[in-house]
Amino acid sequence: MLNTCALTGNLGADPEVFYNAEGHAVANFNLAFRAGRKKTGWIRVTCFNKTASTVEQYLRKGDRIAVSGSLDHNQWEANDGSKRSSIQMIANTVEFIKVKGFTEGQGDEETPF
């Protein structure tokens, strides 16, 4: 079964980055994307290692990026007993489309990291 997804959108906030017990970077951020004519969809994106370190260094709220990876579905029971679920993307690649802070020309190229 194939599980791949690619989205283009804007970061809703600065990425949240932490380092696990082994010292590997993990980055999480929310990506806003067009979902229909007048709707905005949101998805949580997680990336690891070098990609996460690069995301931490260069990306900020509002930056436009393209991500590709796989979808992951999580289910749990909340404290009040209700069932909850979420879908997130595990990113394999993140590409700059338009990133603040780069000189003219740098942000125009789609550079995978």
BAKOL-623362 format. One record per atom (N, C-alpha, C, O): atom name; z, y, x; residue in one letter. Coordinates in steps of 0.05 Angstrom, whole numbers, plus 5000, padded with zeros to 4 digits. Layout:
<atoms>
<atom "CA",<Z,Y,X>,"A">
...
</atoms>
This chain:
<atoms>
<atom "N",<5000,4976,5017>,"M">
<atom "CA",<5000,5000,5000>,"M">
<atom "C",<5000,5025,5018>,"M">
<atom "O",<5016,5027,5037>,"M">
<atom "N",<4983,5043,5012>,"L">
<atom "CA",<4980,5067,5028>,"L">
<atom "C",<4998,5090,5017>,"L">
<atom "O",<4998,5094,4993>,"L">
<atom "N",<5012,5103,5034>,"N">
<atom "CA",<5030,5125,5026>,"N">
<atom "C",<5025,5148,5045>,"N">
<atom "O",<5039,5150,5066>,"N">
<atom "N",<5006,5165,5039>,"T">
<atom "CA",<5001,5188,5055>,"T">
<atom "C",<4998,5212,5037>,"T">
<atom "O",<4990,5210,5014>,"T">
<atom "N",<5006,5235,5048>,"C">
<atom "CA",<5005,5260,5033>,"C">
<atom "C",<4999,5283,5053>,"C">
<atom "O",<5009,5282,5075>,"C">
<atom "N",<4984,5302,5044>,"A">
<atom "CA",<4979,5326,5060>,"A">
<atom "C",<4982,5350,5042>,"A">
<atom "O",<4970,5351,5020>,"A">
<atom "N",<4997,5370,5051>,"L">
<atom "CA",<5001,5395,5035>,"L">
<atom "C",<4999,5419,5053>,"L">
<atom "O",<5005,5418,5077>,"L">
<atom "N",<4990,5441,5041>,"T">
<atom "CA",<4990,5467,5054>,"T">
<atom "C",<5007,5485,5037>,"T">
<atom "O",<5005,5485,5013>,"T">
<atom "N",<5024,5501,5051>,"G">
<atom "CA",<5042,5519,5036>,"G">
<atom "C",<5057,5537,5054>,"G">
<atom "O",<5052,5539,5078>,"G">
<atom "N",<5078,5550,5043>,"N">
<atom "CA",<5094,5569,5057>,"N">
<atom "C",<5123,5559,5058>,"N">
<atom "O",<5133,5548,5038>,"N">
<atom "N",<5137,5564,5080>,"L">
<atom "CA",<5165,5557,5083>,"L">
<atom "C",<5181,5575,5064>,"L">
<atom "O",<5178,5599,5064>,"L">
<atom "N",<5200,5563,5049>,"G">
<atom "CA",<5217,5577,5031>,"G">
<atom "C",<5241,5590,5045>,"G">
<atom "O",<5253,5608,5034>,"G">
<atom "N",<5248,5580,5068>,"A">
<atom "CA",<5270,5590,5084>,"A">
<atom "C",<5266,5581,5113>,"A">
<atom "O",<5249,5564,5118>,"A">
<atom "N",<5282,5591,5131>,"D">
<atom "CA",<5281,5582,5159>,"D">
<atom "C",<5288,5552,5159>,"D">
<atom "O",<5304,5543,5144>,"D">
<atom "N",<5275,5537,5177>,"P">
<atom "CA",<5282,5508,5179>,"P">
<atom "C",<5311,5504,5187>,"P">
<atom "O",<5322,5520,5202>,"P">
<atom "N",<5323,5482,5177>,"E">
<atom "CA",<5350,5474,5185>,"E">
<atom "C",<5346,5452,5205>,"E">
<atom "O",<5333,5431,5199>,"E">
<atom "N",<5358,5455,5228>,"V">
<atom "CA",<5354,5435,5249>,"V">
<atom "C",<5381,5425,5259>,"V">
<atom "O",<5400,5441,5263>,"V">
<atom "N",<5384,5399,5263>,"F">
<atom "CA",<5408,5388,5276>,"F">
<atom "C",<5399,5367,5295>,"F">
<atom "O",<5376,5357,5294>,"F">
<atom "N",<5418,5358,5312>,"Y">
<atom "CA",<5412,5337,5331>,"Y">
<atom "C",<5430,5314,5325>,"Y">
<atom "O",<5454,5317,5322>,"Y">
<atom "N",<5419,5290,5323>,"N">
<atom "CA",<5434,5266,5316>,"N">
<atom "C",<5450,5257,5340>,"N">
<atom "O",<5449,5269,5361>,"N">
<atom "N",<5465,5235,5336>,"A">
<atom "CA",<5483,5225,5357>,"A">
<atom "C",<5468,5218,5383>,"A">
<atom "O",<5480,5219,5405>,"A">
<atom "N",<5443,5210,5380>,"E">
<atom "CA",<5427,5203,5404>,"E">
<atom "C",<5414,5228,5417>,"E">
<atom "O",<5400,5225,5437>,"E">
<atom "N",<5418,5252,5405>,"G">
<atom "CA",<5407,5276,5416>,"G">
<atom "C",<5379,5283,5407>,"G">
<atom "O",<5366,5301,5418>,"G">
<atom "N",<5369,5268,5387>,"H">
<atom "CA",<5343,5273,5376>,"H">
<atom "C",<5344,5295,5354>,"H">
<atom "O",<5361,5295,5338>,"H">
<atom "N",<5324,5313,5355>,"A">
<atom "CA",<5322,5335,5336>,"A">
<atom "C",<5313,5325,5309>,"A">
<atom "O",<5295,5308,5307>,"A">
<atom "N",<5324,5336,5288>,"V">
<atom "CA",<5316,5330,5260>,"V">
<atom "C",<5314,5357,5246>,"V">
<atom "O",<5333,5372,5246>,"V">
<atom "N",<5291,5364,5235>,"A">
<atom "CA",<5286,5389,5221>,"A">
<atom "C",<5281,5384,5192>,"A">
<atom "O",<5266,5366,5185>,"A">
<atom "N",<5293,5400,5175>,"N">
<atom "CA",<5289,5400,5146>,"N">
<atom "C",<5281,5427,5137>,"N">
<atom "O",<5292,5447,5146>,"N">
<atom "N",<5261,5429,5119>,"F">
<atom "CA",<5254,5454,5107>,"F">
<atom "C",<5241,5449,5080>,"F">
<atom "O",<5231,5427,5074>,"F">
<atom "N",<5241,5470,5063>,"N">
<atom "CA",<5228,5468,5037>,"N">
<atom "C",<5200,5482,5039>,"N">
<atom "O",<5198,5504,5050>,"N">
<atom "N",<5180,5469,5028>,"L">
<atom "CA",<5153,5479,5028>,"L">
<atom "C",<5144,5485,5000>,"L">
<atom "O",<5145,5468,4982>,"L">
<atom "N",<5136,5510,4996>,"A">
<atom "CA",<5125,5518,4970>,"A">
<atom "C",<5094,5514,4971>,"A">
<atom "O",<5081,5522,4990>,"A">
<atom "N",<5084,5502,4950>,"F">
<atom "CA",<5055,5497,4948>,"F">
<atom "C",<5045,5502,4920>,"F">
<atom "O",<5061,5502,4901>,"F">
<atom "N",<5019,5506,4918>,"R">
<atom "CA",<5007,5511,4891>,"R">
<atom "C",<5006,5485,4876>,"R">
<atom "O",<4995,5465,4886>,"R">
<atom "N",<5017,5485,4852>,"A">
<atom "CA",<5018,5462,4835>,"A">
<atom "C",<5005,5469,4808>,"A">
<atom "O",<5019,5475,4789>,"A">
<atom "N",<4979,5470,4807>,"G">
<atom "CA",<4965,5479,4783>,"G">
<atom "C",<4958,5508,4786>,"G">
<atom "O",<4962,5520,4807>,"G">
<atom "N",<4947,5519,4765>,"R">
<atom "CA",<4937,5547,4767>,"R">
<atom "C",<4958,5568,4772>,"R">
<atom "O",<4955,5585,4789>,"R">
<atom "N",<4980,5566,4757>,"K">
<atom "CA",<5000,5587,4759>,"K">
<atom "C",<5028,5576,4766>,"K">
<atom "O",<5048,5590,4762>,"K">
<atom "N",<5029,5552,4776>,"K">
<atom "CA",<5055,5540,4782>,"K">
<atom "C",<5059,5537,4812>,"K">
<atom "O",<5040,5534,4827>,"K">
<atom "N",<5084,5539,4820>,"T">
<atom "CA",<5091,5534,4848>,"T">
<atom "C",<5108,5509,4849>,"T">
<atom "O",<5128,5506,4834>,"T">
<atom "N",<5100,5490,4866>,"G">
<atom "CA",<5116,5466,4870>,"G">
<atom "C",<5132,5468,4896>,"G">
<atom "O",<5124,5484,4914>,"G">
<atom "N",<5154,5454,4897>,"W">
<atom "CA",<5170,5454,4922>,"W">
<atom "C",<5175,5425,4930>,"W">
<atom "O",<5179,5407,4914>,"W">
<atom "N",<5174,5420,4956>,"I">
<atom "CA",<5181,5394,4967>,"I">
<atom "C",<5197,5398,4993>,"I">
<atom "O",<5192,5416,5009>,"I">
<atom "N",<5216,5380,4996>,"R">
<atom "CA",<5233,5380,5020>,"R">
<atom "C",<5217,5364,5041>,"R">
<atom "O",<5207,5343,5036>,"R">
<atom "N",<5216,5375,5065>,"V">
<atom "CA",<5201,5363,5087>,"V">
<atom "C",<5221,5357,5110>,"V">
<atom "O",<5237,5374,5117>,"V">
<atom "N",<5219,5333,5122>,"T">
<atom "CA",<5235,5326,5145>,"T">
<atom "C",<5217,5318,5167>,"T">
<atom "O",<5198,5303,5163>,"T">
<atom "N",<5223,5327,5192>,"C">
<atom "CA",<5208,5318,5215>,"C">
<atom "C",<5228,5313,5238>,"C">
<atom "O",<5251,5322,5237>,"C">
<atom "N",<5218,5298,5258>,"F">
<atom "CA",<5236,5288,5279>,"F">
<atom "C",<5226,5295,5307>,"F">
<atom "O",<5202,5302,5311>,"F">
<atom "N",<5244,5293,5326>,"N">
<atom "CA",<5238,5294,5355>,"N">
<atom "C",<5223,5319,5363>,"N">
<atom "O",<5231,5342,5356>,"N">
<atom "N",<5201,5316,5377>,"K">
<atom "CA",<5186,5339,5388>,"K">
<atom "C",<5176,5358,5366>,"K">
<atom "O",<5177,5382,5368>,"K">
<atom "N",<5167,5346,5344>,"T">
<atom "CA",<5157,5362,5321>,"T">
<atom "C",<5180,5379,5310>,"T">
<atom "O",<5177,5403,5305>,"T">
<atom "N",<5204,5367,5308>,"A">
<atom "CA",<5227,5382,5297>,"A">
<atom "C",<5235,5404,5317>,"A">
<atom "O",<5242,5426,5307>,"A">
<atom "N",<5234,5399,5343>,"S">
<atom "CA",<5241,5420,5362>,"S">
<atom "C",<5222,5443,5361>,"S">
<atom "O",<5229,5467,5363>,"S">
<atom "N",<5196,5437,5358>,"T">
<atom "CA",<5176,5458,5356>,"T">
<atom "C",<5179,5474,5330>,"T">
<atom "O",<5176,5499,5330>,"T">
<atom "N",<5184,5460,5308>,"V">
<atom "CA",<5190,5474,5283>,"V">
<atom "C",<5213,5493,5286>,"V">
<atom "O",<5212,5516,5277>,"V">
<atom "N",<5234,5484,5299>,"E">
<atom "CA",<5258,5501,5303>,"E">
<atom "C",<5250,5526,5320>,"E">
<atom "O",<5260,5548,5314>,"E">
<atom "N",<5234,5522,5339>,"Q">
<atom "CA",<5227,5545,5358>,"Q">
<atom "C",<5209,5565,5345>,"Q">
<atom "O",<5212,5589,5349>,"Q">
<atom "N",<5189,5556,5329>,"Y">
<atom "CA",<5168,5575,5321>,"Y">
<atom "C",<5166,5582,5292>,"Y">
<atom "O",<5156,5603,5285>,"Y">
<atom "N",<5177,5566,5274>,"L">
<atom "CA",<5172,5571,5245>,"L">
<atom "C",<5195,5586,5232>,"L">
<atom "O",<5219,5581,5238>,"L">
<atom "N",<5188,5604,5214>,"R">
<atom "CA",<5208,5620,5199>,"R">
<atom "C",<5199,5622,5170>,"R">
<atom "O",<5176,5616,5163>,"R">
<atom "N",<5217,5631,5153>,"K">
<atom "CA",<5212,5635,5125>,"K">
<atom "C",<5186,5650,5121>,"K">
<atom "O",<5181,5670,5134>,"K">
<atom "N",<5169,5640,5102>,"G">
<atom "CA",<5144,5653,5095>,"G">
<atom "C",<5120,5644,5111>,"G">
<atom "O",<5097,5648,5103>,"G">
<atom "N",<5124,5630,5134>,"D">
<atom "CA",<5102,5621,5150>,"D">
<atom "C",<5085,5601,5134>,"D">
<atom "O",<5096,5585,5119>,"D">
<atom "N",<5059,5602,5138>,"R">
<atom "CA",<5040,5584,5125>,"R">
<atom "C",<5033,5561,5144>,"R">
<atom "O",<5025,5566,5166>,"R">
<atom "N",<5037,5537,5134>,"I">
<atom "CA",<5032,5513,5150>,"I">
<atom "C",<5019,5491,5134>,"I">
<atom "O",<5017,5493,5109>,"I">
<atom "N",<5009,5471,5148>,"A">
<atom "CA",<4998,5447,5135>,"A">
<atom "C",<5015,5424,5146>,"A">
<atom "O",<5020,5422,5170>,"A">
<atom "N",<5023,5406,5129>,"V">
<atom "CA",<5038,5382,5137>,"V">
<atom "C",<5025,5357,5127>,"V">
<atom "O",<5013,5357,5105>,"V">
<atom "N",<5027,5336,5142>,"S">
<atom "CA",<5017,5310,5132>,"S">
<atom "C",<5038,5289,5140>,"S">
<atom "O",<5050,5291,5161>,"S">
<atom "N",<5040,5269,5123>,"G">
<atom "CA",<5060,5248,5128>,"G">
<atom "C",<5061,5230,5104>,"G">
<atom "O",<5041,5225,5090>,"G">
<atom "N",<5085,5219,5099>,"S">
<atom "CA",<5089,5200,5077>,"S">
<atom "C",<5111,5210,5059>,"S">
<atom "O",<5128,5227,5067>,"S">
<atom "N",<5111,5201,5034>,"L">
<atom "CA",<5131,5208,5015>,"L">
<atom "C",<5153,5188,5014>,"L">
<atom "O",<5148,5164,5018>,"L">
<atom "N",<5178,5197,5010>,"D">
<atom "CA",<5201,5180,5009>,"D">
<atom "C",<5216,5187,4984>,"D">
<atom "O",<5221,5210,4978>,"D">
<atom "N",<5224,5167,4968>,"H">
<atom "CA",<5238,5171,4943>,"H">
<atom "C",<5267,5162,4946>,"H">
<atom "O",<5272,5140,4954>,"H">
<atom "N",<5285,5180,4940>,"N">
<atom "CA",<5314,5174,4942>,"N">
<atom "C",<5327,5174,4914>,"N">
<atom "O",<5320,5191,4898>,"N">
<atom "N",<5345,5156,4909>,"Q">
<atom "CA",<5360,5155,4884>,"Q">
<atom "C",<5390,5152,4891>,"Q">
<atom "O",<5397,5138,4910>,"Q">
<atom "N",<5407,5165,4874>,"W">
<atom "CA",<5435,5163,4878>,"W">
<atom "C",<5449,5170,4852>,"W">
<atom "O",<5437,5180,4833>,"W">
<atom "N",<5475,5164,4851>,"E">
<atom "CA",<5492,5171,4828>,"E">
<atom "C",<5510,5194,4836>,"E">
<atom "O",<5524,5193,4856>,"E">
<atom "N",<5509,5216,4820>,"A">
<atom "CA",<5525,5240,4826>,"A">
<atom "C",<5554,5234,4818>,"A">
<atom "O",<5561,5214,4805>,"A">
<atom "N",<5572,5252,4827>,"N">
<atom "CA",<5601,5249,4821>,"N">
<atom "C",<5607,5247,4792>,"N">
<atom "O",<5626,5234,4784>,"N">
<atom "N",<5590,5260,4775>,"D">
<atom "CA",<5595,5260,4746>,"D">
<atom "C",<5583,5235,4733>,"D">
<atom "O",<5584,5232,4708>,"D">
<atom "N",<5572,5216,4749>,"G">
<atom "CA",<5561,5191,4738>,"G">
<atom "C",<5531,5193,4731>,"G">
<atom "O",<5519,5172,4725>,"G">
<atom "N",<5520,5216,4732>,"S">
<atom "CA",<5491,5219,4725>,"S">
<atom "C",<5474,5208,4748>,"S">
<atom "O",<5481,5210,4771>,"S">
<atom "N",<5451,5198,4741>,"K">
<atom "CA",<5432,5187,4761>,"K">
<atom "C",<5414,5210,4770>,"K">
<atom "O",<5405,5226,4754>,"K">
<atom "N",<5410,5212,4796>,"R">
<atom "CA",<5394,5233,4808>,"R">
<atom "C",<5372,5220,4826>,"R">
<atom "O",<5375,5198,4835>,"R">
<atom "N",<5351,5235,4830>,"S">
<atom "CA",<5330,5226,4848>,"S">
<atom "C",<5316,5250,4860>,"S">
<atom "O",<5316,5272,4849>,"S">
<atom "N",<5303,5246,4882>,"S">
<atom "CA",<5287,5266,4895>,"S">
<atom "C",<5265,5253,4911>,"S">
<atom "O",<5267,5230,4919>,"S">
<atom "N",<5244,5269,4915>,"I">
<atom "CA",<5222,5260,4932>,"I">
<atom "C",<5220,5279,4956>,"I">
<atom "O",<5222,5304,4952>,"I">
<atom "N",<5218,5269,4979>,"Q">
<atom "CA",<5214,5286,5003>,"Q">
<atom "C",<5191,5275,5019>,"Q">
<atom "O",<5183,5253,5016>,"Q">
<atom "N",<5181,5293,5036>,"M">
<atom "CA",<5159,5285,5054>,"M">
<atom "C",<5171,5281,5082>,"M">
<atom "O",<5186,5297,5092>,"M">
<atom "N",<5163,5259,5095>,"I">
<atom "CA",<5170,5254,5123>,"I">
<atom "C",<5144,5262,5138>,"I">
<atom "O",<5124,5247,5137>,"I">
<atom "N",<5145,5284,5152>,"A">
<atom "CA",<5121,5295,5165>,"A">
<atom "C",<5115,5281,5191>,"A">
<atom "O",<5132,5278,5208>,"A">
<atom "N",<5090,5273,5194>,"N">
<atom "CA",<5080,5263,5220>,"N">
<atom "C",<5068,5286,5236>,"N">
<atom "O",<5071,5286,5261>,"N">
<atom "N",<5055,5304,5223>,"T">
<atom "CA",<5044,5328,5237>,"T">
<atom "C",<5050,5353,5221>,"T">
<atom "O",<5051,5353,5196>,"T">
<atom "N",<5053,5375,5235>,"V">
<atom "CA",<5056,5401,5224>,"V">
<atom "C",<5036,5419,5239>,"V">
<atom "O",<5036,5419,5264>,"V">
<atom "N",<5020,5434,5225>,"E">
<atom "CA",<5001,5452,5237>,"E">
<atom "C",<5006,5481,5229>,"E">
<atom "O",<5011,5487,5206>,"E">
<atom "N",<5003,5499,5249>,"F">
<atom "CA",<5005,5527,5243>,"F">
<atom "C",<4980,5535,5228>,"F">
<atom "O",<4958,5527,5234>,"F">
<atom "N",<4983,5552,5208>,"I">
<atom "CA",<4960,5566,5195>,"I">
<atom "C",<4964,5595,5200>,"I">
<atom "O",<4946,5609,5211>,"I">
<atom "N",<4987,5606,5191>,"K">
<atom "CA",<4993,5634,5197>,"K">
<atom "C",<5023,5636,5201>,"K">
<atom "O",<5039,5633,5183>,"K">
<atom "N",<5030,5642,5226>,"V">
<atom "CA",<5058,5643,5234>,"V">
<atom "C",<5064,5671,5245>,"V">
<atom "O",<5050,5681,5263>,"V">
<atom "N",<5085,5683,5235>,"K">
<atom "CA",<5093,5710,5244>,"K">
<atom "C",<5101,5709,5273>,"K">
<atom "O",<5111,5689,5283>,"K">
<atom "N",<5097,5731,5287>,"G">
<atom "CA",<5106,5733,5315>,"G">
<atom "C",<5085,5725,5335>,"G">
<atom "O",<5090,5728,5359>,"G">
<atom "N",<5063,5715,5327>,"F">
<atom "CA",<5042,5708,5346>,"F">
<atom "C",<5022,5731,5348>,"F">
<atom "O",<5018,5745,5328>,"F">
<atom "N",<5011,5735,5371>,"T">
<atom "CA",<4991,5756,5374>,"T">
<atom "C",<4965,5748,5360>,"T">
<atom "O",<4962,5724,5354>,"T">
<atom "N",<4948,5767,5355>,"E">
<atom "CA",<4923,5762,5340>,"E">
<atom "C",<4908,5739,5353>,"E">
<atom "O",<4904,5738,5378>,"E">
<atom "N",<4899,5720,5337>,"G">
<atom "CA",<4884,5697,5347>,"G">
<atom "C",<4901,5673,5351>,"G">
<atom "O",<4891,5651,5346>,"G">
<atom "N",<4926,5675,5359>,"Q">
<atom "CA",<4942,5651,5363>,"Q">
<atom "C",<4948,5637,5336>,"Q">
<atom "O",<4946,5613,5335>,"Q">
<atom "N",<4955,5653,5316>,"G">
<atom "CA",<4962,5641,5290>,"G">
<atom "C",<4938,5632,5274>,"G">
<atom "O",<4941,5618,5254>,"G">
<atom "N",<4914,5640,5282>,"D">
<atom "CA",<4890,5633,5267>,"D">
<atom "C",<4881,5604,5273>,"D">
<atom "O",<4867,5592,5256>,"D">
<atom "N",<4889,5593,5295>,"E">
<atom "CA",<4881,5566,5302>,"E">
<atom "C",<4901,5546,5291>,"E">
<atom "O",<4925,5551,5292>,"E">
<atom "N",<4890,5525,5280>,"E">
<atom "CA",<4908,5504,5270>,"E">
<atom "C",<4915,5486,5293>,"E">
<atom "O",<4900,5469,5302>,"E">
<atom "N",<4940,5489,5303>,"T">
<atom "CA",<4949,5475,5326>,"T">
<atom "C",<4969,5454,5318>,"T">
<atom "O",<4991,5461,5310>,"T">
<atom "N",<4963,5428,5320>,"P">
<atom "CA",<4983,5408,5312>,"P">
<atom "C",<5004,5406,5333>,"P">
<atom "O",<4999,5410,5357>,"P">
<atom "N",<5028,5400,5324>,"F">
<atom "CA",<5050,5395,5343>,"F">
<atom "C",<5068,5373,5332>,"F">
<atom "O",<5088,5366,5344>,"F">
</atoms>
